[in-house]
Amino acid sequence: MWTLERVGEVVARVTGVVLSRVSVWRLLTGRLGWSLQRPERRAVERDESEIARWVAHEWPRIKKGR
């Protein structure tokens, strides 16, 4: 995941201009129009149909108890 520090390091390496975290943030959000995005914490192997089946059949049984 890219951080402001990492972007600042790349800018410094490529252009030779050292920017503060605030300046990097303003550059990305203001001038370039980028927004904060974070990856979803979801498994690639996720099986939506199996999850739906489990919620419909298993969860009520577990929730009911003995």
C-alpha positions as CSV (number, residue, x, y, z in Angstrom):
1,M,0.0,0.0,0.0
2,W,1.3,3.4,-0.9
3,T,1.9,5.9,1.9
4,L,2.5,9.6,1.7
5,E,6.1,8.9,2.7
6,R,6.6,6.4,-0.1
7,V,5.1,8.8,-2.7
8,G,7.4,11.5,-1.3
9,E,10.4,9.3,-1.7
10,V,9.6,8.5,-5.3
11,V,9.0,12.2,-6.1
12,A,12.4,13.0,-4.5
13,R,14.2,10.3,-6.5
14,V,12.6,11.2,-9.8
15,T,12.5,15.0,-9.6
16,G,15.0,15.8,-6.8
17,V,12.3,17.9,-5.1
18,V,11.7,17.0,-1.4
19,L,8.1,17.4,-0.3
20,S,6.6,17.2,3.2
21,R,3.7,14.8,3.9
22,V,1.2,17.7,3.7
23,S,2.6,18.8,0.3
24,V,2.4,15.2,-1.1
25,W,-1.2,15.0,0.2
26,R,-2.1,18.3,-1.4
27,L,-0.4,17.3,-4.7
28,L,-2.3,14.0,-4.9
29,T,-5.7,15.1,-3.8
30,G,-5.8,18.7,-5.1
31,R,-3.9,18.8,-8.3
32,L,-4.2,15.2,-9.4
33,G,-7.7,14.6,-8.0
34,W,-6.8,11.3,-6.4
35,S,-8.8,10.1,-3.3
36,L,-8.0,7.8,-0.4
37,Q,-8.6,4.2,-1.2
38,R,-7.9,1.1,0.9
39,P,-8.1,-2.5,-0.3
40,E,-11.0,-4.6,0.9
41,R,-10.1,-7.2,3.4
42,R,-11.7,-10.1,1.6
43,A,-10.3,-13.4,0.6
44,V,-9.9,-14.1,-3.1
45,E,-11.3,-17.7,-2.5
46,R,-14.5,-16.3,-1.0
47,D,-17.5,-18.3,-2.1
48,E,-20.6,-16.1,-1.9
49,S,-23.1,-18.9,-2.6
50,E,-21.6,-21.0,0.3
51,I,-21.7,-18.1,2.6
52,A,-25.4,-17.5,1.7
53,R,-26.2,-21.2,2.3
54,W,-24.4,-21.1,5.7
55,V,-26.2,-18.0,6.8
56,A,-29.6,-19.5,5.8
57,H,-29.2,-22.9,7.2
58,E,-26.3,-23.2,9.8
59,W,-26.5,-19.8,11.5
60,P,-30.2,-20.1,12.7
61,R,-29.4,-23.6,14.1
62,I,-26.3,-22.2,15.9
63,K,-28.1,-19.1,17.1
64,K,-31.1,-21.2,18.5
65,G,-28.7,-23.1,20.8
66,R,-29.7,-26.3,22.6
